[in-house]
Amino acid sequence: MERMATWQIALRRLEMPIPRFLLLFVLPSALAGLITAILLIWLTGGFLEGGLFAGFSGGFL
């Protein structure tokens, strides 16, 4: 019997298919992070001159 990885054990204990897990947990977290990042960039001046994320740092992010 082959040993399972930790993430496989966790998903098995949830008794939830992977697509449902992605839809209920991963997608909302990713969207919340994206919205937070966009809001942070917008509130700090955007990518224009004088903004916190201007120049190389804005493109890098």
C-alpha positions in Angstrom: 0.0 0.0 0.0 1.4 3.4 -1.1 1.6 6.2 1.4 -0.5 9.2 0.6 0.7 12.8 0.7 -0.6 15.1 3.5 -2.9 17.1 1.1 -4.4 13.8 -0.1 -5.1 12.7 3.4 -6.7 16.1 4.2 -9.0 15.9 1.2 -9.9 12.3 1.9 -10.9 13.3 5.5 -13.1 16.1 4.1 -14.9 13.5 2.0 -15.2 16.1 -0.8 -14.3 15.8 -4.5 -11.4 17.9 -5.6 -13.5 20.1 -8.0 -15.9 21.0 -5.2 -13.0 21.8 -2.9 -11.5 24.1 -5.5 -14.9 25.8 -6.0 -15.7 26.3 -2.3 -12.3 27.1 -0.8 -9.6 27.9 -3.4 -11.6 30.1 -5.8 -13.0 32.4 -3.1 -9.6 32.8 -1.5 -8.0 33.6 -4.9 -10.7 36.2 -5.7 -10.4 37.8 -2.2 -6.6 38.1 -2.7 -7.0 39.6 -6.2 -9.6 42.1 -5.1 -7.4 43.1 -2.1 -4.4 43.6 -4.3 -6.3 45.7 -6.8 -7.7 47.8 -3.9 -4.3 48.2 -2.3 -2.8 49.4 -5.6 -5.6 51.7 -6.3 -5.6 53.3 -2.8 -1.9 53.9 -2.9 -1.9 55.9 -6.1 -1.9 53.2 -8.8 0.9 52.7 -11.3 1.3 56.4 -12.2 4.1 58.8 -11.2 4.2 59.2 -7.4 2.2 56.0 -6.7 3.6 53.4 -4.3 3.7 50.8 -7.2 5.2 53.0 -9.9 7.8 52.0 -12.3 9.5 48.6 -12.1 7.8 47.6 -8.8 4.4 48.0 -10.4 5.3 45.9 -13.4 7.0 43.3 -11.2 3.9 42.8 -9.1 
